[in-house]
């Protein structure tokens, strides 16, 4: 009986210690891994919310860029880090919901060795075409694609790489409309955008932020946005579901703060609360709009797990239908 009491007392002390650590967290600088090069949307987003948390906590959030492997390099480092809240990662929908189907073997496990902390932002994409293409609507694009395919001269669409969000959006579009186009992958959004503008490819799904100036300058023609509502700074660009493709679902690439599996729940809950609040801080409005992102920060830890599971199932269907499962 006395041994049982000692065990209970030790467990209680351990629980109190974890809570105390969460209340004091962070007591030193925090490293946030970004799976892309400096200057991109994911990098700038992480730096924006990190600055708010630095003011709140009085500690530095060190942004460390670890590009490579379709975000798997940074994800692996994070998953293998000490689970104490001092190593985090600004992950993406690719990291958590797409890579598990695309890759034959992952060196991390979403929701196990790598867990969600906060759904920070969504990135709506726009469907664009080269202005020289005789296309001004979704219906025009579908009709031309079918005509060109029948002639043996299919339309081409660009992407930021095989399995990238640009690629999967185009595959989803083709599946819903019954058209066939030829995929031309590039090494990132920037060269894919240049390819569309120069006429090397006909069609491109791309994130709104960097493409909006090209659209306004008449260098690209936009047919619709992938989200279920217009973007605040571009209210004239209507959702695809409203401009000819009613079956199109609300589709955004999302940005999610991640932590190593096993990080104490009180620390995860504190970060969840504070990062969610940071996303809605007034000083985040301008950076988010400039990046073409929708601030989210609207889910609890429990809701995040369910969200990742549902998104994984959703994109697995697209990936498998496109014959991309296990190709990397």
C-alpha positions in Angstrom: 0.0 0.0 0.0 2.8 2.4 0.9 4.5 1.7 -2.4 1.3 2.5 -4.3 1.1 5.8 -2.4 4.6 6.7 -3.3 3.9 6.0 -7.0 0.8 8.2 -6.9 2.7 10.9 -5.2 5.5 10.8 -7.8 3.0 10.9 -10.6 1.4 13.9 -9.1 4.7 15.7 -8.7 5.6 14.9 -12.3 2.3 16.3 -13.5 2.8 19.4 -11.4 6.3 19.8 -12.8 5.0 19.7 -16.4 2.3 22.3 -15.6 4.9 24.5 -14.0 7.2 24.2 -17.1 4.3 25.2 -19.3 3.6 28.2 -17.2 7.2 29.3 -17.3 7.7 28.4 -21.0 9.7 29.6 -22.8 12.7 30.2 -20.5 15.1 30.4 -23.4 15.1 31.0 -27.2 12.9 28.9 -29.5 14.0 27.6 -32.9 11.5 27.5 -35.7 12.4 25.5 -38.7 11.1 26.6 -42.1 11.3 24.0 -44.9 11.9 26.6 -47.6 14.5 29.2 -48.5 14.4 32.7 -46.9 12.1 35.3 -48.4 9.3 33.0 -49.4 5.7 33.1 -48.1 6.2 30.3 -45.5 9.4 32.0 -44.2 7.8 35.5 -44.0 4.7 34.1 -42.3 6.8 32.4 -39.6 8.8 35.6 -39.0 5.6 37.6 -38.7 3.9 35.6 -35.9 7.3 34.9 -34.2 7.8 38.7 -33.7 4.5 38.9 -31.9 5.4 36.0 -29.6 8.8 37.5 -29.0 7.2 40.6 -27.5 4.8 38.4 -25.4 7.4 36.0 -24.1 10.5 38.2 -24.0 12.5 35.4 -25.8 13.9 35.2 -29.3 12.3 32.9 -31.9 15.1 31.9 -34.2 14.0 31.2 -37.8 16.2 28.4 -39.3 15.7 27.7 -43.0 16.0 24.0 -43.9 14.8 23.6 -47.5 14.8 20.2 -49.3 12.9 17.0 -49.9 9.5 18.5 -50.3 9.6 19.8 -46.6 10.7 16.3 -45.4 14.2 17.5 -44.4 12.9 20.1 -41.9 10.1 17.7 -40.8 12.6 14.9 -40.0 14.8 17.3 -38.0 11.8 18.5 -36.0 10.4 15.1 -35.4 13.8 13.9 -34.0 14.3 17.0 -31.8 13.9 17.0 -28.0 10.1 17.3 -27.4 10.3 20.3 -25.0 8.7 23.1 -27.1 12.1 24.6 -28.1 12.2 23.2 -31.6 9.1 23.9 -33.8 8.4 23.9 -37.5 6.3 26.0 -39.8 4.9 23.1 -41.8 2.5 22.9 -44.7 -0.4 20.8 -46.0 2.2 19.0 -48.0 4.2 18.1 -44.9 1.2 16.6 -43.0 -1.5 15.7 -45.6 0.1 14.9 -48.9 3.6 13.5 -48.3 2.2 10.4 -46.5 0.7 9.3 -49.8 3.2 10.7 -52.3 6.3 9.3 -50.5 7.0 5.6 -50.3 8.8 6.0 -47.0 8.7 9.0 -44.7 11.2 9.5 -41.8 8.5 11.1 -39.7 4.9 10.2 -38.9 2.2 12.9 -39.0 0.2 13.0 -35.8 2.7 10.8 -34.1 6.4 11.9 -34.3 5.2 15.3 -35.7 2.1 16.9 -34.2 0.0 20.0 -34.9 0.2 23.1 -32.8 -1.8 25.7 -34.7 -3.4 26.1 -38.1 -1.8 29.5 -38.8 -3.0 30.4 -42.3 -4.5 29.3 -45.6 -3.1 30.1 -49.0 -5.8 30.4 -51.8 -4.6 29.6 -55.3 -5.9 31.1 -58.5 -6.5 29.5 -61.8 -4.7 31.5 -64.5 -4.1 31.3 -68.2 -1.7 33.0 -70.6 -3.5 36.1 -72.0 -2.9 34.9 -75.6 -5.1 31.9 -75.0 -8.7 32.5 -76.3 -10.1 31.7 -72.8 -12.1 34.0 -70.6 -14.0 31.6 -68.4 -13.8 28.1 -66.9 -16.2 26.9 -69.6 -13.9 28.3 -72.3 -11.0 26.5 -70.8 -12.7 23.2 -70.6 -14.0 23.5 -74.1 -10.6 24.4 -75.5 -8.8 21.7 -73.5 -11.2 19.1 -75.0 -10.7 20.4 -78.5 -7.0 20.5 -78.2 -6.8 17.0 -76.7 -8.9 15.7 -79.6 -6.5 17.3 -82.0 -3.5 15.6 -80.3 -2.2 19.0 -79.1 -3.2 19.0 -75.4 -3.0 22.2 -73.4 0.0 22.4 -71.0 -0.1 23.4 -67.3 2.8 24.3 -65.1 3.5 23.7 -61.5 6.1 24.2 -58.8 7.1 20.6 -59.0 5.7 17.1 -59.1 3.3 16.6 -56.2 3.3 20.3 -55.3 0.0 22.0 -54.5 -0.1 23.6 -58.0 0.1 20.2 -59.5 -2.6 18.6 -57.3 -5.0 21.5 -57.9 -4.6 21.0 -61.6 -5.2 17.3 -61.2 -8.3 17.9 -59.2 -9.5 20.4 -61.8 -8.9 17.9 -64.6 -10.7 15.2 -62.6 -13.8 17.3 -62.0 -14.0 18.6 -65.6 -13.0 15.4 -67.5 -10.2 17.2 -69.4 -6.6 16.1 -70.1 -3.7 18.5 -70.0 0.1 17.9 -70.1 2.0 18.6 -66.9 5.2 20.7 -67.1 6.9 20.8 -63.6 9.3 23.6 -62.6 11.5 24.1 -59.6 9.1 26.4 -57.7 6.4 28.9 -58.2 8.6 31.7 -59.6 9.8 29.8 -62.7 6.3 28.3 -63.2 4.9 31.8 -63.2 7.5 33.1 -65.7 6.6 30.1 -67.9 3.0 31.1 -68.0 3.7 34.7 -68.7 6.1 33.9 -71.5 3.7 31.4 -73.0 5.8 28.3 -72.3 2.7 26.8 -70.6 -1.0 27.6 -71.1 -2.4 27.1 -67.6 -1.2 27.5 -64.0 -2.7 27.2 -60.6 -0.6 29.4 -58.3 -0.8 31.1 -55.0 -2.5 34.5 -55.2 0.1 36.7 -53.5 2.9 36.6 -56.0 0.6 36.3 -59.0 -1.7 39.2 -58.3 0.6 41.9 -59.6 1.0 39.9 -62.9 -2.8 39.7 -63.1 -3.3 43.4 -62.5 -0.6 44.1 -65.2 -2.4 42.0 -67.7 0.4 39.5 -68.0 -1.8 36.7 -66.8 -5.6 36.2 -67.0 -7.4 34.8 -63.9 -10.5 32.6 -64.1 -11.2 32.1 -60.5 -9.9 31.5 -57.0 -9.8 28.1 -55.2 -11.2 29.2 -51.9 -14.9 29.4 -51.1 -14.8 33.2 -50.9 -12.9 36.1 -52.6 -9.7 37.4 -51.1 -10.1 40.7 -49.3 -7.7 42.6 -51.5 -9.0 41.0 -54.7 -12.8 40.9 -54.3 -13.3 40.8 -58.1 -11.7 37.3 -58.4 -14.6 34.9 -57.7 -14.5 31.4 -56.3 -14.3 28.6 -58.9 -17.4 27.1 -57.4 -19.3 30.3 -58.4 -17.9 30.8 -61.9 -18.6 27.6 -63.7 -17.4 24.7 -61.5 -20.0 24.2 -58.7 -18.4 20.9 -57.7 -15.1 22.6 -56.8 -14.5 22.3 -53.0 -13.0 25.0 -50.8 -9.3 24.4 -51.4 -6.4 26.2 -49.8 -2.8 25.3 -49.1 -2.4 25.6 -45.4 0.4 26.6 -43.1 0.5 24.7 -39.7 2.9 25.2 -36.8 4.3 21.7 -35.7 6.2 20.2 -32.8 7.9 17.0 -32.1 5.6 14.2 -30.9 5.7 13.8 -27.1 5.9 17.6 -26.5 4.0 18.1 -23.2 0.4 18.9 -23.8 0.3 22.0 -21.5 3.1 23.5 -23.7 1.2 22.6 -26.9 -1.9 24.2 -25.5 -0.1 27.4 -24.5 1.4 27.7 -27.9 -1.9 26.9 -29.6 -3.6 29.7 -27.7 -0.9 32.2 -28.2 -0.2 31.6 -31.8 -3.9 31.5 -32.6 -4.2 34.9 -30.9 -1.1 36.3 -32.7 -2.7 35.4 -36.1 -5.6 37.7 -35.3 -3.4 40.6 -33.9 -3.8 43.9 -35.8 -0.2 43.8 -36.8 -0.7 40.6 -38.7 -3.4 41.9 -41.1 -1.0 43.7 -43.5 1.6 40.9 -43.7 -1.0 38.2 -44.3 -2.8 40.2 -47.1 0.6 41.0 -48.7 1.4 37.3 -48.7 -2.0 36.5 -50.1 -2.8 34.4 -47.1 -6.0 34.0 -45.0 -5.3 34.1 -41.3 -6.9 31.1 -39.6 -5.8 30.3 -36.0 -9.2 28.9 -35.3 -8.7 25.3 -34.2 -7.9 23.6 -30.9 -5.4 20.8 -30.6 -8.2 18.2 -30.9 -9.7 19.8 -33.9 -6.3 20.0 -35.6 -5.8 16.2 -35.4 -9.2 15.6 -37.0 -8.5 18.3 -39.7 -5.2 16.7 -40.7 -6.8 13.3 -40.9 -9.6 14.5 -43.1 -7.2 16.4 -45.4 -5.0 13.4 -45.7 -7.9 11.3 -46.9 -9.1 14.0 -49.2 -5.8 14.5 -51.0 -4.9 10.8 -51.0 -7.8 10.3 -53.4 -6.4 13.0 -55.8 -2.9 11.7 -55.5 -3.9 8.1 -56.2 -6.1 9.1 -59.1 -3.2 11.0 -60.6 -0.9 7.9 -60.2 1.4 9.9 -57.9 1.1 7.6 -54.8 4.5 6.3 -53.8 6.3 8.0 -56.6 8.9 9.8 -54.4 
